[in-house]
């Protein structure tokens, strides 16, 4: 039963919230900057509630890094820096750059990032072989 999706629960969790009179008026009267700030505050509150419930990992900053995490990200992304600043790659994300550099270098960068927990460990090879 734990993995079974119950329609009534899903509907209750995803039903749109109703705006009461004063909140609806405030929404209509708000300027774009006020709406953007309100959205940001609500998103932060939702993320905090989800983290408290264990549904997502709590937010972190660079000041929360351990030495291992910091070293692995510096080393892993450092491998990409040989290619990343080149025209055509500079505007792309690290994962995109890793797809177009030599395979052995991408694997080395991935291993360094896995060491710090930034990437999941590699999948275990199938012991039975193909088929």
Backbone as CSV, one residue per row, in Angstrom:
resi,resn,N_x,N_y,N_z,CA_x,CA_y,CA_z,C_x,C_y,C_z
1,UNK,0.823,-1.197,0.000,0.000,0.000,0.000,0.861,1.252,0.000
2,UNK,2.096,1.169,0.522,2.940,2.356,0.642,3.280,2.961,-0.716
3,UNK,3.424,2.140,-1.754,3.786,2.646,-3.072,2.581,2.902,-3.964
4,UNK,1.414,2.565,-3.494,0.207,2.739,-4.300,-0.276,4.188,-4.213
5,UNK,-0.559,4.779,-5.363,-1.034,6.161,-5.404,-2.546,6.158,-5.209
6,UNK,-2.969,6.918,-4.190,-4.397,7.042,-3.912,-4.886,8.352,-4.524
7,UNK,-5.838,8.255,-5.424,-6.340,9.403,-6.162,-6.833,10.530,-5.284
8,UNK,-7.566,10.203,-4.210,-8.108,11.257,-3.352,-7.002,12.009,-2.615
9,UNK,-5.937,11.290,-2.250,-4.806,11.944,-1.587,-4.067,12.841,-2.574
10,UNK,-3.833,12.336,-3.776,-3.145,13.134,-4.791,-3.943,14.393,-5.126
11,UNK,-5.251,14.267,-5.267,-6.091,15.443,-5.546,-6.023,16.452,-4.408
12,UNK,-6.042,15.977,-3.171,-5.979,16.883,-2.024,-4.632,17.608,-1.964
13,UNK,-3.559,16.895,-2.286,-2.229,17.492,-2.225,-1.955,18.475,-3.360
14,UNK,-2.619,18.283,-4.490,-2.330,19.114,-5.663,-3.437,20.106,-5.979
15,UNK,-4.470,20.170,-5.155,-5.566,21.117,-5.401,-5.056,22.544,-5.266
16,UNK,-5.482,23.424,-6.162,-5.041,24.815,-6.040,-5.584,25.447,-4.764
17,UNK,-4.742,26.265,-4.148,-5.165,26.961,-2.933,-6.126,28.088,-3.308
18,UNK,-7.095,28.307,-2.466,-8.049,29.395,-2.703,-7.537,30.651,-2.015
19,UNK,-7.664,31.771,-2.723,-7.258,33.048,-2.148,-8.444,33.685,-1.447
20,UNK,-8.264,33.999,-0.191,-9.297,34.715,0.556,-9.304,36.165,0.081
21,UNK,-10.340,36.891,0.428,-10.561,38.249,-0.049,-9.384,39.183,0.063
22,UNK,-8.800,39.323,1.269,-7.709,40.291,1.436,-6.447,39.861,0.698
23,UNK,-6.203,38.553,0.584,-5.030,38.081,-0.162,-5.230,38.271,-1.656
24,UNK,-6.439,38.059,-2.130,-6.727,38.272,-3.549,-6.560,39.751,-3.894
25,UNK,-7.050,40.633,-3.025,-6.895,42.072,-3.258,-5.419,42.464,-3.276
26,UNK,-4.668,41.932,-2.333,-3.243,42.246,-2.271,-2.531,41.764,-3.533
27,UNK,-2.898,40.585,-4.009,-2.283,40.053,-5.229,-2.583,40.958,-6.421
28,UNK,-3.816,41.407,-6.511,-4.193,42.271,-7.630,-3.531,43.644,-7.532
29,UNK,-3.307,44.135,-6.321,-2.711,45.458,-6.121,-1.179,45.449,-6.169
30,UNK,-0.572,44.296,-6.064,0.888,44.203,-5.968,1.556,44.559,-7.297
31,UNK,2.719,45.187,-7.176,3.505,45.450,-8.381,4.378,44.229,-8.672
32,UNK,5.012,44.154,-9.841,5.813,42.968,-10.179,6.918,42.649,-9.167
33,UNK,7.569,43.668,-8.614,8.626,43.411,-7.632,8.056,42.782,-6.362
34,UNK,6.894,43.262,-5.927,6.261,42.696,-4.728,5.810,41.268,-4.976
35,UNK,5.270,41.001,-6.165,4.862,39.629,-6.494,6.070,38.699,-6.530
36,UNK,7.159,39.168,-7.134,8.372,38.340,-7.215,8.911,38.021,-5.830
37,UNK,8.932,39.017,-4.955,9.419,38.794,-3.595,8.496,37.836,-2.841
38,UNK,7.195,37.989,-3.009,6.236,37.096,-2.345,6.423,35.661,-2.825
39,UNK,6.638,35.486,-4.118,6.867,34.147,-4.666,8.131,33.551,-4.065
40,UNK,9.174,34.354,-3.969,10.440,33.876,-3.400,10.253,33.444,-1.949
41,UNK,9.543,34.254,-1.167,9.303,33.925,0.239,8.497,32.628,0.342
42,UNK,7.451,32.499,-0.463,6.626,31.284,-0.422,7.421,30.055,-0.846
43,UNK,8.264,30.200,-1.846,9.096,29.075,-2.264,10.081,28.676,-1.171
44,UNK,10.675,29.654,-0.500,11.594,29.354,0.598,10.864,28.650,1.738
45,UNK,9.646,29.097,2.039,8.858,28.452,3.087,8.512,27.017,2.704
46,UNK,8.129,26.819,1.445,7.791,25.470,0.986,9.018,24.563,1.028
47,UNK,10.170,25.080,0.589,11.396,24.277,0.610,11.787,23.912,2.044
48,UNK,11.635,24.860,2.957,11.951,24.592,4.356,11.022,23.519,4.930
49,UNK,9.743,23.608,4.600,8.782,22.614,5.087,9.095,21.239,4.507
50,UNK,9.448,21.178,3.217,9.786,19.901,2.593,11.072,19.325,3.184
51,UNK,12.043,20.187,3.484,13.284,19.721,4.105,13.009,19.208,5.513
52,UNK,12.167,19.921,6.267,11.811,19.481,7.618,11.106,18.133,7.598
53,UNK,10.326,17.889,6.544,9.596,16.629,6.421,10.472,15.511,5.873
54,UNK,11.699,15.854,5.462,12.599,14.841,4.931,12.373,14.532,3.461
55,UNK,11.547,15.332,2.786,11.248,15.079,1.378,12.359,15.568,0.459
56,UNK,13.101,16.593,0.884,14.231,17.103,0.110,15.378,17.392,1.065
57,UNK,16.576,17.514,0.509,17.736,17.863,1.334,17.652,19.327,1.716
58,UNK,18.047,19.665,2.925,18.027,21.075,3.325,18.965,21.907,2.453
59,UNK,18.630,23.184,2.297,19.471,24.080,1.527,20.820,24.274,2.191
60,UNK,21.848,24.457,1.377,23.196,24.648,1.890,23.849,25.805,1.163
61,UNK,24.874,26.355,1.770,25.678,27.384,1.139,27.106,26.877,1.052
62,UNK,27.976,27.650,0.437,29.376,27.239,0.356,30.008,27.138,1.733
63,UNK,29.475,27.844,2.703,30.026,27.809,4.063,29.680,26.517,4.791
64,UNK,28.809,25.706,4.206,28.431,24.428,4.807,29.264,23.261,4.280
65,UNK,30.159,23.523,3.334,30.944,22.448,2.728,31.939,21.857,3.716
66,UNK,32.140,20.548,3.587,33.229,19.900,4.314,34.495,20.016,3.468
67,UNK,35.638,19.721,4.056,36.890,19.769,3.309,36.842,18.819,2.121
68,UNK,36.334,17.623,2.332,36.249,16.631,1.253,35.390,17.142,0.105
69,UNK,34.235,17.741,0.438,33.346,18.268,-0.602,34.017,19.402,-1.375
70,UNK,34.673,20.294,-0.649,35.339,21.429,-1.298,36.473,20.962,-2.200
71,UNK,37.295,20.053,-1.704,38.413,19.560,-2.513,37.919,18.839,-3.760
72,UNK,36.868,18.057,-3.625,36.401,17.290,-4.782,35.782,18.189,-5.843
73,UNK,35.082,19.227,-5.438,34.487,20.100,-6.451,35.560,20.940,-7.133
74,UNK,36.538,21.402,-6.377,37.640,22.167,-6.970,38.408,21.284,-7.959
75,UNK,38.740,20.073,-7.553,39.508,19.174,-8.417,38.682,18.710,-9.617
76,UNK,37.441,18.315,-9.366,36.601,17.801,-10.459,36.317,18.844,-11.520
77,UNK,35.941,20.033,-11.094,35.675,21.092,-12.063,36.971,21.627,-12.647
78,UNK,38.066,21.516,-11.889,39.368,21.924,-12.401,39.782,21.131,-13.633
79,UNK,39.397,19.867,-13.685,39.688,19.047,-14.866,39.011,19.639,-16.097
80,UNK,37.806,20.132,-15.927,37.056,20.694,-17.060,37.619,22.025,-17.544
81,UNK,38.361,22.716,-16.691,38.818,24.067,-17.028,39.778,24.119,-18.215
82,UNK,40.357,23.002,-18.594,41.215,22.978,-19.790,40.382,23.267,-21.042
83,UNK,39.122,22.849,-21.045,38.258,22.998,-22.220,37.163,24.041,-22.038
84,UNK,36.687,24.218,-20.836,35.494,25.029,-20.564,35.579,26.467,-21.082
85,UNK,36.703,27.186,-20.928,36.736,28.585,-21.368,36.752,28.768,-22.889
86,UNK,36.901,27.700,-23.646,36.991,27.822,-25.096,35.688,28.355,-25.682
87,UNK,35.797,29.132,-26.764,34.578,29.627,-27.423,33.668,28.457,-27.785
88,UNK,32.405,28.638,-27.549,31.440,27.577,-27.816,31.137,26.724,-26.605
89,UNK,32.024,26.705,-25.620,31.785,25.924,-24.403,31.594,26.809,-23.182
90,UNK,32.119,28.020,-23.237,32.135,28.888,-22.062,30.745,29.168,-21.503
91,UNK,29.732,29.194,-22.335,28.392,29.508,-21.858,27.608,28.261,-21.434
92,UNK,28.219,27.095,-21.559,27.518,25.854,-21.228,27.773,25.418,-19.790
93,UNK,26.920,24.548,-19.295,27.041,24.003,-17.942,28.111,22.922,-17.893
94,UNK,28.582,22.640,-16.689,29.650,21.656,-16.493,29.279,20.300,-17.081
95,UNK,28.051,19.857,-16.881,27.632,18.558,-17.401,27.675,18.492,-18.911
96,UNK,27.379,19.616,-19.569,27.441,19.666,-21.031,28.888,19.599,-21.507
97,UNK,29.780,20.289,-20.800,31.200,20.274,-21.151,31.746,18.854,-20.990
98,UNK,31.355,18.183,-19.925,31.847,16.818,-19.669,31.445,15.852,-20.777
99,UNK,30.378,16.149,-21.501,29.924,15.264,-22.580,30.764,15.388,-23.844
100,UNK,31.530,16.482,-23.992,32.249,16.702,-25.241,33.769,16.666,-25.083
101,UNK,34.266,16.503,-23.877,35.714,16.404,-23.683,36.118,14.938,-23.792
102,UNK,37.414,14.645,-23.863,37.833,13.241,-23.945,37.220,12.400,-22.812
103,UNK,36.803,11.214,-23.170,36.079,10.335,-22.245,36.854,10.062,-20.965
104,UNK,38.165,9.838,-21.097,38.946,9.540,-19.890,38.989,10.739,-18.946
105,UNK,39.028,11.954,-19.495,39.047,13.151,-18.662,37.692,13.378,-17.995
106,UNK,36.613,13.119,-18.740,35.270,13.248,-18.171,35.072,12.228,-17.046
107,UNK,35.579,11.007,-17.244,35.460,9.967,-16.214,36.267,10.346,-14.971
108,UNK,37.443,10.938,-15.183,38.281,11.363,-14.052,37.581,12.472,-13.267
109,UNK,37.024,13.450,-13.977,36.293,14.531,-13.310,35.102,13.966,-12.535
110,UNK,34.386,13.021,-13.144,33.235,12.414,-12.477,33.664,11.672,-11.210
111,UNK,34.779,10.950,-11.285,35.268,10.213,-10.110,35.622,11.170,-8.974
112,UNK,36.241,12.294,-9.321,36.562,13.285,-8.294,35.299,13.855,-7.655
113,UNK,34.292,14.130,-8.455,33.033,14.669,-7.933,32.266,13.614,-7.126
114,UNK,32.380,12.354,-7.533,31.754,11.279,-6.761,32.400,11.148,-5.394
115,UNK,33.703,11.345,-5.321,34.441,11.265,-4.065,33.859,12.227,-3.025
116,UNK,33.437,13.406,-3.468,32.877,14.396,-2.552,31.382,14.309,-2.393
117,UNK,30.748,13.359,-3.077,29.302,13.203,-2.959,28.499,14.098,-3.886
118,UNK,29.176,14.742,-4.844,28.467,15.631,-5.767,27.756,14.859,-6.858
119,UNK,28.228,13.671,-7.168,27.592,12.801,-8.153,27.352,11.450,-7.495
120,UNK,26.328,10.720,-7.948,26.112,9.379,-7.385,27.247,8.449,-7.792
121,UNK,27.488,7.399,-7.012,28.539,6.446,-7.381,28.194,5.779,-8.704
122,UNK,29.211,5.285,-9.404,28.920,4.616,-10.686,28.069,3.369,-10.448
123,UNK,27.288,3.038,-11.454,26.443,1.849,-11.366,27.321,0.606,-11.311
124,UNK,26.893,-0.349,-10.517,27.625,-1.617,-10.416,27.462,-2.394,-11.730
125,UNK,28.572,-2.943,-12.243,28.433,-3.752,-13.481,27.635,-5.012,-13.192
126,UNK,26.899,-5.452,-14.167,26.080,-6.657,-14.048,27.004,-7.862,-13.978
127,UNK,26.948,-8.621,-12.876,27.835,-9.758,-12.654,27.515,-10.935,-13.565
128,UNK,26.255,-11.013,-14.036,25.845,-12.154,-14.854,26.237,-11.985,-16.305
129,UNK,26.626,-10.808,-16.700,26.975,-10.557,-18.093,25.731,-10.300,-18.914
130,UNK,25.892,-10.137,-20.203,24.735,-9.844,-21.056,23.788,-11.030,-21.136
131,UNK,22.507,-10.669,-21.311,21.476,-11.656,-21.596,20.985,-12.364,-20.445
